[in-house]
Structure formats: structure tokens, C-alpha cells
């Protein structure tokens, strides 16, 4: 039983200036203005000039702010947990000049090996690498003097790289390359490290690049991990949030809600010792990760699956309804009796991964002139985006749109919708002689401007949606909602129509499609014959840590190696490279 938080700050303190506990309504005066950490007087004669414009409410475990200006109820988050996620995601960009403790929760994480009284030598590995022990948390780790040349079979690395991104199952990789499964895992670790080092060299340039516009689509994709034991057939389900530029297809990040560097047993033991489970989640030391108590509580509160509906508006309303039923509207995680937590490493609460992802993007793209985000309809994604970019929203540097696509249509239904749309455009052209010589793009622009007068209010927040009138095969039914309308008439109808016409999830959807098609480990699982909702797939991984590693590898391959019809890679289109990269160049980084 979680005990109320009676002492300490009213809301979690900031973490090196990061504070996300404010109203997420862009038109509210409290947007971007955090609640006070000081406890507020309750008597009626209190000085109203200094009194906070929020109240704190909530259950025994979850706290919310009540914005007294607009009535919104944003959940309260741990700023420290968000900071930990940002550091996890940006580690590859901020690699220390010398190795540090691999334990992300250790005080020595930012201290190099040369730091006095931080580490001690701890023997050597069988391959001759020096082993060290951290004197703060006792974690042991090894450091190779030259990881490239210590690879026992360096010629196999390029072959494994090719097989990984070309849908080869792991056992077949071992047969093809003549190595054992243990060697394969070591090769994957090495390839991931080289990919991250290569990406860091180039992506550090993004900080200083003058990019006029970015149109970034954002969505999540789930991955199932097979069970290891027949007596326990629960899946581990991980979720990855990805962001891609719709114009160049460059993927800026794909982040999984899992941290393989954390020792789950040590964290659980420490959490019990310090009473972490006895305080509200946003005030915990380990707020970022799923503890066993969180898992049990989530099972007790998991929702029954809703009946599937087909109409586009119904699916949008379903999204709002499911969100409204959550205890925390920004947390999409739901554990059920068919799922389990990872036995090694720790699963991260998805809402903190969402926040970390957008703050990572804000740092990476700090010099971009304007950014337009096209977000899947998920309240947690919206809140994380607005929390990271609230200054940019108010300064008109950033805008965000929901994009909801009905994916439950057959091929014939998609073709019929597209054909009907083309007939409608022909009929519209015939309504005026002035339209006769206009290009299709200009004609669509006029239609969208007319649709701006017919926006539909949906959901408890009365978000205003435009039903996009021009379907294609990838997005046959689509609706768009402008989330950052400040009601200041800063954009004229032509500008708005142009933004709505650019609203698509195509950039990230294409990347996700390639993941399913090119990575056998991350193909869609299939349901078992039982009615318990369990899923199993012959090629899916058994180790959750492999998911993040494979995604890191594939993101670099997709951005720098794979060329499109224009003979360019996404990295070439955005200006990071001038020629396609060879796999061997990445491995020699």
C-alpha cells in the first residue's frame, strides 16, 4: 500500500533545470509555467499574489496537477527519471574520452577510469582485456585496448552485418558464417558499438547545421519477446518510439523502453530497503523503471479490450476513451496476465521513454529553423512533445499535429476510396472555369482550405479534426488535428492548408515497415492456438536486450547505407554525407 507523501517538496524538484510539471494546454497562461515545489497555504486569507495557480490531487500512487487557469489535469512526473532517460539515449553522442562504469544508476557513471579512488584493476579476461571494478557499486567490466583488432574473426563482421539486415534468422547466421551462437552475440555487440560510434561522428553535426524546415513523423512500434520456459508462457512486450523526417526519410532516433545496463535484483533490493514502493511513483528514486509492485498493480487495473470499430471517427473516439480511462493519461503501458517483466535488465515506463525521446530531439535539432511534428494519436506522445518544445511552440518555431490513420481496411477498400477521391476531384474541377487549368496539387489545396471551415470536435477536450479528403494506399482514411493552435491567427488559411497537406506518418511508417520486412528477429508474432492471447514467433528473440541493439544497427544501415530510387541515402538527403556508406567503413570506425 502506497503511503501519502507528507513531507518534502509539493512536486518533484527540477533536475539540472529540467522541470516538466506544468499545464500542457498551449492556449493556457500556465503552459510552460511549472507548479511551485513549495506547499501552498490553504486558508482563504492567503496572499493570492504569491499563491500557486495549481492544486495537487490524486490517488494513493498517482498525483496530478489541477490547472486553475484552464481546468486541465496533467500527471506529475519525476524530472530525475526523465533526465536518466535523456542520458541513456544521448550516451552515444556524449561518450567520455575514457571508459566509465556501465551501471547507469551509479555515481561513477560520469567518472572516467583515471578518476582517483573510483576504480581498481580486477584481473583480465581470457582474451587478455583488462578488467576493472567500480568502487562505488562493485560492477565489473572489461576494456579492450583495440576492439577492432581484438575481434577473432574480423572478416566475419561484415557478413554478419549483411545477414542481420537481410532477414536471416540467428541460427541460419551461425550456419552460414560458421560461428557459434555465443560468438554471434559478441559480434552483434561489436557491430552495435561501431554503428553508434559512426552515427555519433555524423550526428554531432546536426547541432550546428542550419536546417530550414523539418517535417517529422512520430509513432510507436511494439516487439514481443518469446518465453524461455514452457511452464511460464508469458511474453515480454517492449515498445519503441521512432521519429523520422518525412522529406529525407532520416530517422533521428528509435528508442526502446528497456535498459539492459540495470541490475534488476539490485534495484529491487535497494527499492525495498529505501521504501521506494511506499511513496508515490513520481517521487521515487526508481520512478523510471518497472518494479515488481508496479507490475502487480498494473495487472489489477488492466482494461478489457474494446470491441474493434471500422469508422474513422469511431477509432479516433476510441483513442480518447482509452486515454480517459487510464490512471495516468500520459502512460500507455498496460501489463496483463499474458505479459511479464524482463528477467535481466529493467523495463522502463513508456511515458519516461516518450519524454526522453523528445528532449533528445530538442537537443539534437537545436539549430533547426522550424520543426513540424506529426504525431500518432497518443496523449503521452503529445504531452512529451509539448513539454520538450513548449518554448518553441510559443515562439512559432514548432507546431504539432495529431495524425490518425484507419489501418483496418482491405486492399479493395483502399483502392475504391482512392478511385472515388479521384472522381470527386474531377467533379470539383468542373464546378468552375477558373479551376480548369489548375494543377491537381493546387486544386487539392483549395479543397483543404474549404475543409478548414468544417473541422469536427471530437473527444472530451473538443480537439478539432480535419478529415483529409485525398486518400492514398498507405493512408486510405486519415484525420488531422492541429494541437498547437494558439488562437492568435498567426497563420493564414493558405499556410494552414499547406501544413495540413503535409501531415502524414509516412516517414516513420516506412521505417517501421522496413524493420518488419528486413529484421527476422522483429517480425510480427503470431497468436497461439490457445485463447489466452499469448503470442510466439519462431524467429523472435529470447533476450530483450537484443531488441535495442538490432534497432541501433538497423537505424544506421537505413540512414547511411541503404539507397533509394534517387540513388541517395537519407543521410545524403539531409546533408550529413555525400556518398553512400560501405558496411566496412562503419565497422572500422
Secondary structure as the mmCIF struct_conf table of DSSP 4:
data_model
#
loop_
_struct_conf.conf_type_id
_struct_conf.id
_struct_conf.beg_label_comp_id
_struct_conf.beg_label_asym_id
_struct_conf.beg_label_seq_id
_struct_conf.end_label_comp_id
_struct_conf.end_label_asym_id
_struct_conf.end_label_seq_id
HELX_LH_PP_P HELX_LH_PP_P1 UNK A 2 UNK A 4
BEND BEND1 UNK A 7 UNK A 8
BEND BEND2 UNK A 10 UNK A 11
HELX_LH_PP_P HELX_LH_PP_P2 UNK A 12 UNK A 14
STRN STRN1 UNK A 15 UNK A 15
TURN_TY1_P TURN_TY1_P1 UNK A 16 UNK A 17
STRN STRN2 UNK A 18 UNK A 18
STRN STRN3 UNK A 22 UNK A 23
TURN_TY1_P TURN_TY1_P2 UNK A 26 UNK A 27
BEND BEND3 UNK A 28 UNK A 28
TURN_TY1_P TURN_TY1_P3 UNK A 29 UNK A 30
STRN STRN4 UNK A 31 UNK A 31
TURN_TY1_P TURN_TY1_P4 UNK A 32 UNK A 32
STRN STRN5 UNK A 34 UNK A 34
HELX_LH_PP_P HELX_LH_PP_P3 UNK A 35 UNK A 36
BEND BEND4 UNK A 37 UNK A 38
HELX_LH_PP_P HELX_LH_PP_P4 UNK A 39 UNK A 41
BEND BEND5 UNK A 43 UNK A 43
TURN_TY1_P TURN_TY1_P5 UNK A 44 UNK A 45
BEND BEND6 UNK A 46 UNK A 46
TURN_TY1_P TURN_TY1_P6 UNK A 48 UNK A 50
BEND BEND7 UNK A 51 UNK A 51
BEND BEND8 UNK A 53 UNK A 53
STRN STRN6 UNK A 54 UNK A 58
BEND BEND9 UNK A 60 UNK A 61
STRN STRN7 UNK A 63 UNK A 67
TURN_TY1_P TURN_TY1_P7 UNK A 68 UNK A 70
HELX_LH_PP_P HELX_LH_PP_P5 UNK A 74 UNK A 74
STRN STRN8 UNK A 75 UNK A 75
HELX_LH_PP_P HELX_LH_PP_P6 UNK A 76 UNK A 76
HELX_RH_AL_P HELX_RH_AL_P1 UNK A 79 UNK A 90
TURN_TY1_P TURN_TY1_P8 UNK A 91 UNK A 93
BEND BEND10 UNK A 94 UNK A 94
BEND BEND11 UNK A 97 UNK A 98
STRN STRN9 UNK A 100 UNK A 100
BEND BEND12 UNK A 102 UNK A 102
TURN_TY1_P TURN_TY1_P9 UNK A 104 UNK A 105
BEND BEND13 UNK A 106 UNK A 106
HELX_RH_3T_P HELX_RH_3T_P1 UNK A 107 UNK A 110
STRN STRN10 UNK A 112 UNK A 112
TURN_TY1_P TURN_TY1_P10 UNK A 113 UNK A 114
BEND BEND14 UNK A 115 UNK A 115
TURN_TY1_P TURN_TY1_P11 UNK A 116 UNK A 118
STRN STRN11 UNK A 119 UNK A 124
TURN_TY1_P TURN_TY1_P12 UNK A 126 UNK A 127
BEND BEND15 UNK A 128 UNK A 128
STRN STRN12 UNK A 130 UNK A 134
TURN_TY1_P TURN_TY1_P13 UNK A 135 UNK A 137
STRN STRN13 UNK A 140 UNK A 143
BEND BEND16 UNK A 145 UNK A 145
TURN_TY1_P TURN_TY1_P14 UNK A 147 UNK A 150
TURN_TY1_P TURN_TY1_P15 UNK A 152 UNK A 153
HELX_RH_AL_P HELX_RH_AL_P2 UNK A 154 UNK A 164
TURN_TY1_P TURN_TY1_P16 UNK A 165 UNK A 167
HELX_RH_AL_P HELX_RH_AL_P3 UNK A 170 UNK A 177
TURN_TY1_P TURN_TY1_P17 UNK A 178 UNK A 178
HELX_RH_AL_P HELX_RH_AL_P4 UNK A 181 UNK A 203
HELX_RH_3T_P HELX_RH_3T_P2 UNK A 204 UNK A 207
TURN_TY1_P TURN_TY1_P18 UNK A 208 UNK A 208
BEND BEND17 UNK A 212 UNK A 212
STRN STRN14 UNK A 213 UNK A 225
BEND BEND18 UNK A 228 UNK A 228
STRN STRN15 UNK A 229 UNK A 229
TURN_TY1_P TURN_TY1_P19 UNK A 230 UNK A 231
STRN STRN16 UNK A 232 UNK A 232
HELX_LH_PP_P HELX_LH_PP_P7 UNK A 234 UNK A 234
STRN STRN17 UNK A 235 UNK A 235
STRN STRN18 UNK A 236 UNK A 245
TURN_TY1_P TURN_TY1_P20 UNK A 246 UNK A 248
STRN STRN19 UNK A 251 UNK A 256
BEND BEND19 UNK A 257 UNK A 257
STRN STRN20 UNK A 258 UNK A 259
TURN_TY1_P TURN_TY1_P21 UNK A 260 UNK A 261
BEND BEND20 UNK A 262 UNK A 262
HELX_RH_AL_P HELX_RH_AL_P5 UNK A 264 UNK A 273
TURN_TY1_P TURN_TY1_P22 UNK A 274 UNK A 275
HELX_RH_3T_P HELX_RH_3T_P3 UNK A 276 UNK A 278
BEND BEND21 UNK A 279 UNK A 279
HELX_RH_3T_P HELX_RH_3T_P4 UNK A 281 UNK A 283
TURN_TY1_P TURN_TY1_P23 UNK A 285 UNK A 288
STRN STRN21 UNK A 289 UNK A 289
HELX_RH_AL_P HELX_RH_AL_P6 UNK A 292 UNK A 301
HELX_LH_PP_P HELX_LH_PP_P8 UNK A 302 UNK A 308
BEND BEND22 UNK A 311 UNK A 311
HELX_RH_AL_P HELX_RH_AL_P7 UNK A 312 UNK A 325
BEND BEND23 UNK A 326 UNK A 328
TURN_TY1_P TURN_TY1_P24 UNK A 329 UNK A 330
TURN_TY1_P TURN_TY1_P25 UNK A 337 UNK A 338
STRN STRN22 UNK A 339 UNK A 339
BEND BEND24 UNK A 343 UNK A 345
STRN STRN23 UNK A 346 UNK A 347
STRN STRN24 UNK A 348 UNK A 348
HELX_LH_PP_P HELX_LH_PP_P9 UNK A 349 UNK A 349
HELX_RH_AL_P HELX_RH_AL_P8 UNK A 350 UNK A 364
TURN_TY1_P TURN_TY1_P26 UNK A 365 UNK A 367
BEND BEND25 UNK A 369 UNK A 369
STRN STRN25 UNK A 370 UNK A 376
BEND BEND26 UNK A 377 UNK A 377
HELX_RH_AL_P HELX_RH_AL_P9 UNK A 379 UNK A 388
BEND BEND27 UNK A 389 UNK A 389
HELX_RH_AL_P HELX_RH_AL_P10 UNK A 390 UNK A 394
TURN_TY1_P TURN_TY1_P27 UNK A 395 UNK A 396
BEND BEND28 UNK A 397 UNK A 397
STRN STRN26 UNK A 398 UNK A 405
HELX_RH_AL_P HELX_RH_AL_P11 UNK A 411 UNK A 429
TURN_TY1_P TURN_TY1_P28 UNK A 430 UNK A 431
HELX_RH_3T_P HELX_RH_3T_P5 UNK A 433 UNK A 435
TURN_TY1_P TURN_TY1_P29 UNK A 436 UNK A 437
HELX_RH_AL_P HELX_RH_AL_P12 UNK A 440 UNK A 451
HELX_RH_3T_P HELX_RH_3T_P6 UNK A 452 UNK A 454
STRN STRN27 UNK A 456 UNK A 458
TURN_TY1_P TURN_TY1_P30 UNK A 459 UNK A 462
STRN STRN28 UNK A 463 UNK A 467
BEND BEND29 UNK A 469 UNK A 469
BEND BEND30 UNK A 473 UNK A 477
STRN STRN29 UNK A 478 UNK A 482
TURN_TY1_P TURN_TY1_P31 UNK A 483 UNK A 484
BEND BEND31 UNK A 487 UNK A 488
BEND BEND32 UNK A 491 UNK A 491
HELX_RH_AL_P HELX_RH_AL_P13 UNK A 493 UNK A 502
HELX_RH_AL_P HELX_RH_AL_P14 UNK A 506 UNK A 518
HELX_RH_3T_P HELX_RH_3T_P7 UNK A 520 UNK A 522
BEND BEND33 UNK A 523 UNK A 523
HELX_LH_PP_P HELX_LH_PP_P10 UNK A 524 UNK A 525
STRN STRN30 UNK A 526 UNK A 527
BEND BEND34 UNK A 529 UNK A 532
STRN STRN31 UNK A 535 UNK A 536
TURN_TY1_P TURN_TY1_P32 UNK A 538 UNK A 539
BEND BEND35 UNK A 540 UNK A 540
BEND BEND36 UNK A 542 UNK A 542
TURN_TY1_P TURN_TY1_P33 UNK A 544 UNK A 544
HELX_RH_AL_P HELX_RH_AL_P15 UNK A 545 UNK A 556
HELX_RH_PI_P HELX_RH_PI_P1 UNK A 557 UNK A 561
TURN_TY1_P TURN_TY1_P34 UNK A 565 UNK A 566
BEND BEND37 UNK A 567 UNK A 567
HELX_RH_AL_P HELX_RH_AL_P16 UNK A 570 UNK A 574
TURN_TY1_P TURN_TY1_P35 UNK A 575 UNK A 575
BEND BEND38 UNK A 576 UNK A 576
BEND BEND39 UNK A 578 UNK A 579
HELX_LH_PP_P HELX_LH_PP_P11 UNK A 580 UNK A 582
HELX_RH_AL_P HELX_RH_AL_P17 UNK A 583 UNK A 587
TURN_TY1_P TURN_TY1_P36 UNK A 588 UNK A 588
#
